[in-house]
Amino acid sequence: MTIIIDPQGSGIAGNMLIGAFVDLGADANELKEIMEKTAYEFGKVDVTFEKVSKQGIDSTFCHVEMLEHKQSINFPEFIEKINNLDLDENVKETSIKVFERIAKAESKVHGKTLETVHFHEVGASDAVADVIGSIYAYYSLGLNNQKVIGLPIAVGGGRVKTAHGIIPVPAPAVVEILTGAKMIGGPIDSELATPTGSAIYMEICDEIKEFIPQIKPKKVGYGAGRKDFDHPNVLRVIESSDMSESDKIDVIETNIDHLTGEEIGYLFDKILSKGASDVSITPIIMKKNRQGSLLKVISRKEKREEIIDTIFKETGSLGIRIAPNMHRGIAKREFETKTFEINGNEYDVTFKIGYVNGEIISKRPEYEDLKRIAEDSGLALRKVKEIIQ
């Protein structure tokens, strides 16, 4: 299964993720209990869930109302309190990683160390509930065992009032947190990506893509944002069935003109042992009227690299074709010239040397040099090749 987190329309916030996860099947009552209980150390909160319509999109709104705001504390004290919570260790560990992302961003922006940085908005009880609620729902749905792909984040625009004064959107901490991700300003004059939501996104996404990859949508969850805009203020999370790798194959090809029949037979068995779905070898006539063989391998994508590596090493091939995307595996090539004495005459022979990962996989004399020596010396081409090698 593959999960797509889509914040392209209205950004991302912790409560939007929770709402989307509930829409996908997470237990709202269980989440309410966990969120209110764990946030208590940082201040009382009241958590409610309701179905709302955002510009015609039916979605789940997770409302976290902060009933008590305690004084901000520094990062080590904050983490100590998180560690003391009665939570599943996986939930606790991942939540701490999310808070570390926020703390590192805050410390960089404000020129402080992790030990001295103080949490304000992100250390408040509602933010704690958002992070732990999101991560708890993530594990309860088993998403930790799935591939999670994030799409570009709409961050909004304008200015926002914070504990540090009025700052531009996206907030400096958000920009730091989203380093390496893809974001775009707008589409409105409002903050769309919060530090909390951005840090959760960066922690649980295995990969960030520009567009939705080829998937088979199975279920869609919508988490509503607090504000109302002219467009649906929702975060979309798509659950897809497996992207059926069995339906997609790679066809790997290379030409062979220097292996014996026994070596080709060994190669055939070797490639099958590496997980190839099928192997075929077809006689062909290559350039300069040389007889050769076309090696064609059908493979699942996850076996591709191992099979290509095997072909490189066993054949010394310098070029491998991959279809249908027509990628080509290319070995590093170098040329070396050596002088040989044959029947009293000296001949220069150029060798083509192929490398893969720094290892020599082939070192073969150029055909034109062997042909020239055979014609000049009167020896058979086969005999010249034996002398050179």
LOFI-896810 format. One line per 10 residues: number of its first residue (from 1); their letters; for each residue x, y, z of N, C-alpha, C. Coordinates in steps of 0.05 Angstrom, whole numbers, plus 5000, padded with zeros to 4 digits. Last residue first. Layout:
<nodes>
NUM) A) X:Y:Z:X:Y:Z:X:Y:Z  ...
</nodes>
This chain:
<nodes>
389) QIIEKVKRLA) 5914:4751:4474:5903:4747:4501:5921:4730:4518  5945:4748:4427:5941:4774:4441:5932:4770:4470  5940:4694:4412:5966:4706:4419:5964:4731:4435  5885:4689:4403:5898:4673:4424:5925:4685:4432  5879:4725:4360:5865:4730:4385:5878:4715:4408  5908:4698:4321:5917:4724:4330:5905:4731:4357  5875:4653:4314:5902:4649:4324:5913:4676:4335  5829:4677:4292:5827:4662:4318:5854:4659:4331  5848:4695:4244:5839:4715:4264:5838:4702:4292  5908:4663:4222:5879:4663:4225:5872:4683:4247
379) LGSDEAIRKL) 5961:4701:4191:5951:4683:4211:5920:4684:4212  5982:4739:4159:5973:4715:4146:5962:4694:4165  5996:4789:4176:6013:4767:4184:6006:4741:4169  5957:4823:4157:5985:4829:4151:6003:4805:4156  5909:4801:4174:5913:4805:4145:5942:4810:4139  5917:4801:4229:5912:4776:4215:5918:4779:4185  5922:4855:4240:5945:4838:4245:5941:4811:4230  5871:4874:4227:5894:4885:4213:5918:4866:4216  5840:4846:4264:5835:4841:4236:5860:4850:4220  5857:4869:4312:5862:4840:4307:5859:4834:4278
369) DEYEPRKSII) 5840:4921:4304:5868:4916:4307:5875:4887:4302  5785:4915:4301:5798:4925:4277:5828:4920:4279  5771:4898:4353:5769:4879:4331:5785:4889:4307  5811:4911:4410:5793:4921:4389:5794:4903:4364  5812:4866:4465:5826:4880:4443:5806:4889:4423  5784:4878:4530:5783:4864:4504:5798:4880:4483  5766:4869:4590:5790:4881:4578:5794:4866:4551  5717:4879:4641:5725:4869:4615:5750:4884:4606  5712:4897:4692:5694:4876:4684:5701:4865:4657  5746:4923:4746:5749:4917:4718:5731:4893:4711
359) EGNVYGIKFT) 5712:4965:4792:5722:4938:4786:5723:4934:4756  5687:5013:4802:5716:5012:4806:5729:4985:4799  5635:5003:4786:5641:5007:4815:5671:5003:4820  5659:4976:4729:5634:4980:4744:5641:4981:4773  5696:4987:4669:5695:4987:4698:5666:4990:4707  5731:4961:4612:5706:4969:4624:5707:4966:4654  5776:4976:4561:5773:4967:4589:5747:4978:4601  5800:4957:4501:5778:4972:4513:5773:4960:4541  5865:4961:4474:5846:4946:4491:5825:4965:4502  5899:4962:4413:5884:4977:4433:5864:4960:4447
349) VDYENGNIEF) 5963:4943:4394:5935:4933:4398:5922:4950:4420  6015:4947:4347:6001:4960:4369:5972:4950:4370  6065:4900:4331:6038:4911:4325:6026:4923:4351  6125:4881:4300:6111:4893:4323:6085:4905:4315  6148:4818:4273:6137:4845:4269:6123:4855:4295  6160:4765:4282:6182:4784:4277:6173:4812:4273  6110:4741:4292:6125:4733:4268:6147:4754:4261  6095:4793:4333:6084:4770:4321:6098:4765:4294  6097:4828:4392:6114:4819:4370:6102:4793:4359  6055:4883:4413:6061:4854:4412:6079:4848:4388
339) TKTEFERKAI) 6039:4936:4457:6054:4928:4433:6060:4898:4435  5977:4967:4477:6000:4951:4482:6013:4942:4456  5936:5018:4502:5950:5007:4479:5975:4991:4487  5871:5026:4528:5900:5022:4534:5912:5009:4510  5816:5064:4549:5830:5051:4528:5859:5049:4534  5755:5057:4589:5782:5068:4584:5795:5052:4562  5689:5070:4613:5707:5058:4593:5734:5073:4592  5639:5050:4657:5660:5069:4652:5680:5055:4633  5577:5026:4630:5601:5022:4645:5621:5043:4638  5509:5043:4635:5534:5048:4621:5558:5043:4639
329) GRHMNPAIRI) 5444:5026:4623:5466:5023:4642:5492:5025:4628  5392:5066:4601:5415:5050:4594:5435:5050:4616  5321:5066:4593:5345:5074:4608:5368:5056:4599  5272:5056:4569:5296:5059:4552:5319:5072:4567  5226:5042:4591:5234:5069:4594:5260:5076:4580  5211:4988:4586:5202:5007:4565:5212:5035:4568  5282:4971:4576:5256:4980:4565:5234:4974:4585  5350:4982:4577:5327:4975:4594:5302:4987:4581  5413:4957:4555:5389:4972:4549:5366:4962:4568  5480:4965:4570:5457:4949:4575:5432:4966:4571
319) GLSGTEKFIT) 5548:4962:4553:5523:4977:4550:5499:4958:4553  5591:4930:4558:5595:4959:4564:5569:4975:4561  5598:4866:4588:5584:4884:4570:5589:4913:4578  5619:4826:4617:5637:4847:4610:5624:4867:4591  5589:4783:4635:5593:4786:4606:5614:4807:4599  5588:4785:4690:5592:4759:4677:5598:4761:4647  5582:4839:4704:5604:4825:4714:5610:4799:4698  5534:4855:4677:5559:4870:4673:5583:4852:4681  5498:4818:4698:5504:4818:4669:5530:4832:4664  5497:4833:4752:5506:4806:4745:5514:4805:4715
309) DIIEERKEKR) 5476:4884:4748:5502:4881:4759:5514:4854:4751  5425:4871:4729:5443:4887:4712:5472:4884:4722  5406:4844:4774:5409:4830:4749:5428:4845:4731  5404:4884:4812:5421:4860:4817:5426:4845:4791  5368:4920:4789:5396:4928:4794:5414:4904:4798  5318:4890:4785:5333:4901:4762:5362:4906:4768  5284:4873:4822:5307:4855:4817:5326:4867:4796  5243:4910:4823:5260:4908:4847:5284:4890:4844  5218:4902:4773:5234:4926:4778:5253:4923:4802  5225:4836:4745:5210:4856:4762:5229:4878:4769
299) SIVKLLSGQR) 5247:4822:4678:5252:4824:4707:5232:4842:4720  5273:4787:4625:5248:4799:4635:5250:4798:4666  5327:4795:4581:5318:4787:4607:5292:4801:4615  5363:4774:4526:5340:4789:4535:5330:4777:4561  5419:4777:4487:5410:4769:4513:5386:4786:4521  5435:4758:4424:5420:4779:4438:5409:4767:4464  5499:4742:4398:5474:4734:4411:5461:4758:4425  5533:4740:4335:5531:4745:4364:5505:4734:4374  5578:4748:4281:5557:4732:4293:5557:4737:4323  5589:4808:4244:5598:4789:4265:5574:4774:4276
289) NKKMIIPTIS) 5584:4847:4206:5576:4820:4200:5586:4799:4220  5590:4897:4226:5613:4885:4213:5610:4855:4208  5542:4886:4278:5556:4903:4259:5581:4890:4250  5513:4819:4281:5519:4846:4292:5533:4862:4271  5462:4775:4277:5486:4784:4263:5490:4813:4271  5443:4729:4330:5440:4753:4314:5465:4758:4298  5407:4682:4370:5429:4687:4351:5423:4712:4334  5383:4698:4435:5376:4694:4406:5401:4700:4389  5361:4678:4496:5386:4684:4481:5381:4677:4452  5322:4697:4553:5324:4685:4526:5350:4695:4513
279) VDSAGKSLIK) 5290:4690:4615:5316:4696:4601:5315:4682:4573  5246:4714:4665:5251:4698:4640:5277:4708:4628  5250:4738:4714:5225:4723:4707:5229:4706:4683  5307:4733:4757:5295:4741:4732:5270:4724:4726  5333:4720:4804:5305:4728:4806:5293:4737:4780  5383:4699:4801:5381:4726:4813:5352:4736:4813  5378:4653:4772:5382:4650:4801:5380:4677:4816  5377:4673:4721:5352:4662:4732:5354:4660:4762  5431:4686:4716:5411:4708:4716:5385:4698:4727  5455:4635:4717:5462:4655:4737:5441:4677:4739
269) DFLYGIEEGT) 5436:4609:4671:5428:4599:4698:5433:4620:4719  5461:4643:4632:5432:4638:4632:5422:4629:4660  5515:4636:4643:5502:4662:4647:5472:4660:4649  5522:4583:4628:5526:4590:4656:5512:4617:4662  5513:4588:4573:5495:4571:4589:5497:4578:4619  5555:4621:4559:5528:4632:4556:5509:4615:4572  5597:4587:4570:5595:4611:4585:5567:4623:4583  5589:4548:4531:5588:4540:4559:5584:4565:4577  5596:4578:4484:5570:4566:4489:5567:4558:4519  5634:4638:4501:5631:4611:4490:5603:4600:4496
259) LHDINTEIVD) 5628:4707:4484:5626:4685:4503:5624:4658:4488  5627:4750:4449:5653:4740:4456:5652:4717:4477  5582:4779:4439:5596:4767:4415:5622:4755:4423  5518:4802:4456:5541:4787:4465:5555:4775:4440  5478:4858:4474:5489:4841:4454:5514:4828:4464  5423:4862:4521:5450:4869:4513:5460:4850:4492  5366:4884:4559:5378:4872:4535:5408:4880:4532  5309:4876:4597:5337:4883:4598:5351:4869:4575  5249:4901:4613:5262:4884:4593:5290:4894:4590  5212:4902:4672:5234:4913:4657:5244:4893:4637
249) IKDSESMDSS) 5142:4906:4686:5167:4892:4683:5187:4909:4669  5084:4908:4724:5104:4924:4710:5130:4908:4709  5051:4877:4753:5041:4886:4727:5061:4901:4711  5078:4870:4800:5076:4846:4782:5065:4854:4755  5073:4916:4826:5098:4914:4811:5096:4889:4793  5022:4947:4845:5025:4922:4830:5050:4921:4813  5020:4985:4883:5024:4994:4856:5033:4970:4838  4968:4967:4929:4995:4964:4919:4998:4972:4890  4919:5019:4937:4927:4991:4937:4955:4989:4926  4926:5080:4973:4924:5065:4948:4930:5036:4953
239) EIVRLVNPHD) 4898:5136:5003:4907:5108:5008:4904:5093:4982  4912:5203:5008:4902:5182:4991:4915:5155:4999  4892:5260:5040:4909:5237:5043:4897:5213:5027  4888:5330:5036:4879:5304:5025:4900:5283:5030  4864:5381:5075:4888:5365:5069:4878:5338:5059  4825:5439:5057:4828:5411:5066:4856:5400:5059  4789:5485:5041:4812:5485:5060:4815:5458:5072  4770:5496:4977:4768:5477:4999:4793:5477:5016  4768:5568:4968:4774:5541:4958:4772:5522:4981  4759:5613:4995:4744:5610:4971:4749:5583:4957
229) FDKRGAGYGV) 4760:5589:5064:4770:5604:5041:4752:5601:5017  4759:5586:5134:4744:5582:5109:4755:5600:5087  4802:5551:5182:4792:5575:5167:4775:5567:5143  4819:5500:5199:4801:5516:5215:4788:5539:5200  4816:5445:5152:4829:5466:5166:4809:5483:5181  4800:5375:5151:4792:5403:5148:4810:5422:5164  4823:5321:5115:4824:5334:5141:4820:5364:5137  4799:5267:5081:4802:5296:5080:4801:5307:5108  4820:5207:5048:4812:5220:5073:4817:5250:5070  4803:5156:5004:4813:5183:5007:4802:5195:5033
219) KKPKIQPIFE) 4823:5092:4978:4807:5108:4996:4820:5135:5000  4849:5075:4932:4831:5057:4946:4812:5072:4964  4881:5086:4870:4868:5097:4894:4848:5077:4905  4936:5061:4847:4908:5052:4845:4894:5062:4871  4987:5101:4815:4975:5087:4837:4947:5077:4830  5042:5133:4793:5022:5114:4784:5012:5098:4808  5049:5192:4836:5059:5171:4818:5036:5153:4809  5034:5260:4835:5025:5234:4844:5036:5213:4825  5093:5302:4831:5066:5294:4823:5059:5267:4835  5140:5310:4859:5127:5333:4846:5098:5326:4840
209) KIEDCIEMYI) 5152:5279:4923:5150:5278:4894:5136:5303:4884  5190:5253:4975:5176:5277:4966:5176:5277:4935  5186:5197:5019:5195:5209:4993:5178:5233:4987  5167:5184:5067:5190:5170:5058:5203:5183:5034  5141:5225:5118:5143:5220:5089:5169:5206:5082  5145:5235:5172:5132:5210:5164:5133:5205:5134  5174:5283:5177:5182:5259:5192:5170:5234:5181  5149:5321:5147:5177:5314:5140:5186:5288:5154  5099:5322:5174:5101:5315:5145:5129:5306:5138  5114:5343:5223:5102:5316:5221:5105:5305:5193
199) ASGTPTALES) 5132:5394:5207:5151:5375:5219:5140:5346:5218  5085:5417:5187:5108:5413:5169:5127:5393:5180  5052:5420:5233:5045:5403:5210:5068:5397:5191  5085:5456:5264:5077:5429:5273:5070:5411:5250  5089:5502:5233:5113:5487:5240:5106:5459:5248  5038:5503:5180:5047:5508:5207:5073:5493:5213  5017:5531:5122:5034:5510:5133:5045:5518:5160  4986:5577:5115:4975:5551:5109:4991:5528:5120  4969:5642:5130:4988:5620:5136:4974:5593:5132  4947:5682:5074:4943:5670:5100:4963:5648:5105
189) DIPGGIMKAG) 4927:5698:5019:4942:5714:5039:4936:5704:5067  4931:5639:4977:4917:5661:4991:4936:5675:5010  4956:5594:4956:4942:5612:4937:4928:5635:4950  5023:5620:4967:4995:5622:4960:4980:5597:4966  5085:5586:4945:5069:5607:4959:5041:5608:4950  5105:5519:4954:5097:5540:4936:5080:5560:4951  5157:5469:4962:5135:5485:4972:5129:5508:4952  5187:5407:4976:5178:5425:4954:5155:5442:4965  5244:5396:5019:5218:5390:5009:5211:5409:4986  5292:5416:5036:5293:5391:5020:5266:5383:5009
179) TLIEVVAPAP) 5265:5445:5092:5289:5443:5075:5290:5416:5062  5222:5453:5126:5216:5442:5099:5241:5442:5081  5245:5478:5170:5235:5451:5172:5231:5438:5145  5257:5529:5149:5278:5511:5158:5269:5482:5159  5205:5548:5139:5224:5545:5117:5247:5526:5124  5186:5548:5191:5173:5530:5171:5192:5526:5148  5216:5588:5214:5219:5561:5224:5207:5541:5204  5198:5634:5187:5225:5625:5183:5229:5596:5192  5133:5624:5158:5149:5632:5180:5177:5620:5176  5118:5642:5089:5119:5623:5111:5139:5632:5133
169) VPIIGHATKV) 5100:5702:5121:5092:5675:5115:5106:5666:5089  5136:5746:5166:5125:5739:5140:5118:5709:5138  5113:5765:5232:5133:5755:5214:5120:5747:5188  5106:5801:5291:5094:5796:5264:5116:5788:5245  5133:5765:5349:5123:5789:5334:5111:5781:5308  5142:5719:5373:5166:5734:5365:5159:5759:5349  5095:5694:5377:5107:5703:5402:5132:5720:5397  5062:5722:5318:5073:5701:5334:5084:5712:5360  5020:5736:5264:5029:5745:5290:5038:5721:5307  5039:5737:5195:5026:5724:5217:5037:5734:5243
159) RGGGVAIPLG) 5028:5757:5126:5042:5758:5152:5026:5745:5174  5030:5729:5060:5023:5751:5079:5040:5750:5104  5014:5660:5045:5028:5685:5042:5020:5705:5063  5020:5588:5033:5005:5613:5037:5021:5637:5033  5043:5540:5021:5050:5552:5047:5035:5578:5053  5031:5478:4996:5023:5506:4993:5027:5519:5020  5079:5429:4983:5063:5442:5003:5057:5471:4996  5082:5371:4939:5089:5399:4947:5069:5412:4965  5070:5307:4972:5070:5324:4949:5076:5353:4958  5100:5248:4999:5089:5275:5003:5090:5290:4977
149) IVKQNNLGLS) 5086:5181:5011:5097:5200:4992:5083:5227:4997  5102:5124:5047:5087:5150:5048:5101:5170:5030  5092:5056:5047:5108:5078:5035:5091:5103:5035  5079:5024:5111:5072:5031:5083:5092:5052:5073  5085:5018:5164:5093:4995:5147:5088:5000:5117  5063:5063:5185:5092:5059:5188:5103:5036:5172  5010:5057:5182:5023:5071:5159:5053:5070:5162  4974:5033:5216:4995:5017:5205:5010:5030:5182  4938:5063:5243:4930:5056:5216:4951:5038:5203  4968:5074:5288:4944:5058:5291:4933:5048:5264
139) YYAYISGIVD) 5009:5107:5269:5015:5080:5277:4990:5062:5279  4977:5153:5258:4995:5142:5238:5002:5113:5244  4955:5164:5308:4938:5156:5286:4954:5142:5264  5002:5180:5335:4987:5158:5345:4969:5146:5323  5016:5225:5304:5034:5202:5304:5019:5177:5314  4972:5259:5316:4979:5252:5288:4995:5226:5287  4975:5264:5372:4951:5253:5359:4957:5244:5331  5025:5287:5378:5021:5260:5388:4996:5248:5376  5015:5337:5352:5037:5319:5344:5031:5291:5353  4968:5358:5378:4969:5354:5349:4990:5334:5340
129) AVADSAGVEH) 4984:5361:5431:4962:5343:5424:4962:5338:5394  5024:5399:5426:5031:5373:5435:5009:5353:5428  4992:5443:5411:5011:5432:5392:5021:5404:5400  4962:5450:5457:4948:5443:5433:4967:5432:5412  5002:5465:5495:4987:5439:5498:4973:5431:5473  5063:5490:5465:5037:5492:5478:5022:5466:5478  5106:5488:5434:5108:5474:5459:5083:5476:5475  5096:5520:5391:5099:5492:5386:5101:5476:5411  5093:5572:5415:5069:5560:5402:5072:5530:5400  5148:5561:5445:5125:5578:5451:5100:5565:5439
119) FHVTELTKGH) 5205:5533:5473:5182:5529:5456:5160:5549:5465  5271:5559:5473:5246:5556:5487:5223:5552:5466  5338:5537:5472:5315:5546:5457:5290:5540:5473  5380:5515:5500:5370:5540:5510:5345:5550:5495  5394:5467:5477:5391:5468:5506:5378:5493:5515  5403:5479:5424:5379:5463:5431:5373:5464:5461  5423:5548:5421:5428:5520:5421:5403:5505:5428  5405:5602:5375:5408:5590:5401:5415:5560:5399  5387:5633:5331:5415:5633:5339:5420:5622:5367  5336:5630:5312:5341:5649:5334:5369:5649:5344
109) VKSEAKAIRE) 5341:5591:5272:5329:5617:5265:5336:5638:5286  5362:5548:5301:5377:5560:5279:5367:5588:5272  5321:5537:5337:5348:5544:5347:5365:5557:5325  5279:5523:5303:5277:5547:5321:5304:5556:5330  5300:5476:5281:5293:5499:5264:5291:5524:5280  5305:5445:5326:5329:5451:5310:5324:5475:5292  5251:5441:5342:5270:5454:5359:5296:5462:5344  5228:5412:5300:5219:5439:5305:5240:5454:5321  5256:5364:5304:5257:5380:5279:5249:5409:5284  5240:5349:5355:5269:5356:5350:5271:5372:5324
99) FVKISTEKVN) 5187:5336:5347:5194:5360:5363:5223:5368:5360  5196:5290:5316:5181:5313:5305:5188:5338:5320  5221:5257:5353:5236:5265:5329:5222:5289:5315  5180:5251:5389:5204:5265:5398:5220:5274:5373  5146:5219:5358:5137:5245:5367:5161:5263:5375  5177:5172:5355:5172:5188:5331:5163:5216:5337  5176:5156:5410:5201:5161:5396:5197:5178:5371  5121:5150:5420:5137:5169:5435:5162:5176:5420  5107:5109:5385:5094:5135:5383:5110:5156:5397  5141:5069:5404:5144:5078:5377:5131:5106:5373
89) EDLDLNNIKE) 5122:5062:5457:5149:5072:5452:5153:5082:5424  5059:5086:5477:5074:5066:5462:5101:5078:5455  5060:5125:5538:5054:5121:5510:5069:5098:5499  5058:5163:5587:5050:5135:5585:5041:5130:5556  5114:5208:5589:5086:5202:5583:5082:5172:5580  5167:5219:5596:5153:5209:5619:5124:5202:5614  5182:5243:5549:5192:5216:5555:5178:5203:5578  5159:5293:5554:5148:5274:5534:5157:5246:5540  5191:5314:5595:5163:5310:5600:5150:5290:5580  5239:5316:5567:5237:5300:5591:5208:5294:5598
79) IFEPFNISQK) 5228:5354:5528:5232:5326:5520:5230:5307:5544  5225:5400:5561:5202:5392:5545:5204:5362:5538  5276:5404:5580:5254:5400:5599:5230:5389:5585  5304:5413:5532:5310:5390:5548:5287:5384:5568  5279:5464:5514:5276:5439:5499:5282:5414:5516  5245:5503:5565:5266:5498:5545:5264:5469:5534  5175:5526:5565:5199:5513:5577:5220:5508:5556  5123:5574:5578:5141:5559:5560:5165:5548:5574  5070:5564:5624:5094:5579:5616:5111:5561:5598  5007:5539:5598:5028:5541:5618:5052:5556:5607
69) HELMEVHCFT) 4942:5550:5587:4968:5555:5574:4989:5559:5596  4883:5515:5577:4903:5524:5596:4929:5528:5582  4852:5499:5536:4838:5510:5559:4857:5522:5579  4852:5498:5468:4870:5500:5491:4856:5514:5514  4819:5453:5428:4816:5478:5442:4834:5478:5467  4822:5426:5368:4836:5424:5393:4835:5451:5407  4783:5393:5323:4785:5418:5338:4799:5413:5364  4785:5365:5263:4794:5359:5290:4799:5386:5304  4739:5351:5215:4752:5373:5228:4759:5364:5257  4735:5316:5155:4734:5314:5184:4751:5336:5196
59) SDIGQKSVKE) 4692:5331:5098:4718:5327:5111:4714:5325:5141  4668:5341:5034:4661:5330:5060:4687:5321:5074  4671:5398:4998:4686:5374:5004:4680:5365:5032  4644:5447:4992:4633:5423:4979:4648:5397:4984  4676:5481:5023:4671:5487:4994:4662:5461:4979  4677:5435:5068:4694:5457:5060:4692:5461:5030  4635:5411:5116:4638:5414:5087:4655:5439:5082  4649:5365:5170:4644:5391:5160:4646:5391:5129  4642:5325:5227:4642:5326:5198:4634:5353:5188  4686:5331:5284:4660:5335:5271:4664:5334:5240
49) FTVDVKGFEY) 4714:5322:5348:4715:5316:5319:4687:5320:5308  4752:5354:5400:4727:5346:5388:4731:5340:5358  4787:5362:5459:4788:5353:5432:4761:5344:5422  4814:5409:5501:4789:5395:5495:4789:5388:5466  4869:5411:5547:4857:5415:5521:4831:5400:5519  4913:5438:5597:4888:5424:5590:4879:5431:5561  4984:5431:5593:4960:5448:5595:4936:5433:5585  5023:5395:5595:5030:5421:5583:5007:5441:5584  5001:5350:5615:5025:5359:5627:5033:5387:5618  4959:5340:5577:4953:5351:5604:4977:5362:5618
39) ATKEMIEKLE) 4969:5315:5531:4973:5344:5531:4970:5356:5559  4954:5262:5542:4982:5269:5538:4988:5299:5539  4897:5267:5546:4913:5256:5567:4942:5265:5565  4880:5287:5496:4875:5302:5521:4892:5293:5544  4899:5246:5462:4908:5273:5459:4904:5290:5485  4873:5199:5480:4902:5200:5480:4912:5229:5479  4818:5213:5473:4828:5206:5499:4859:5209:5501  4817:5223:5417:4809:5244:5436:4821:5238:5464  4831:5173:5397:4849:5195:5394:4842:5218:5413  4786:5144:5411:4812:5136:5422:4831:5159:5420
29) NADAGLDVFA) 4748:5170:5379:4745:5169:5409:4771:5162:5422  4767:5160:5327:4765:5188:5337:4763:5188:5368  4809:5115:5299:4788:5117:5319:4788:5145:5332  4820:5119:5228:4831:5120:5256:4807:5126:5275  4799:5122:5176:4792:5099:5193:4803:5099:5221  4805:5165:5145:4815:5140:5134:4809:5116:5152  4787:5205:5178:4772:5200:5154:4780:5173:5141  4830:5205:5212:4805:5195:5222:4786:5188:5199  4868:5227:5178:4872:5200:5187:4846:5188:5198  4846:5278:5172:4848:5261:5148:4852:5232:5157
19) GILMNGAIGS) 4851:5297:5225:4825:5295:5212:4825:5276:5188  4907:5297:5229:4891:5280:5247:4863:5276:5235  4920:5336:5191:4930:5308:5188:4913:5289:5205  4897:5380:5215:4887:5371:5189:4896:5343:5183  4926:5386:5262:4898:5378:5265:4886:5369:5238  4976:5402:5240:4973:5377:5255:4945:5368:5256  4972:5424:5171:4973:5429:5200:4968:5403:5214  4986:5448:5106:4985:5426:5125:4987:5437:5154  4957:5472:5043:4979:5468:5063:4974:5446:5082  4916:5469:5006:4913:5486:5030:4934:5481:5051
9) GQPDIIITM) 4936:5441:4960:4914:5460:4959:4913:5480:4982  4977:5406:4971:4981:5426:4949:4960:5448:4950  4985:5364:5006:4980:5391:5017:4982:5413:4996  4975:5299:5008:4972:5320:4988:4965:5347:5000  5006:5240:5016:4998:5263:5031:4999:5287:5013  4992:5175:4999:4999:5201:4987:4988:5223:5006  5015:5111:5011:5000:5133:5022:5010:5159:5009  5009:5045:4986:5023:5071:4985:5004:5093:4995  5017:4976:5000:5000:5000:5000:5018:5025:5000
</nodes>
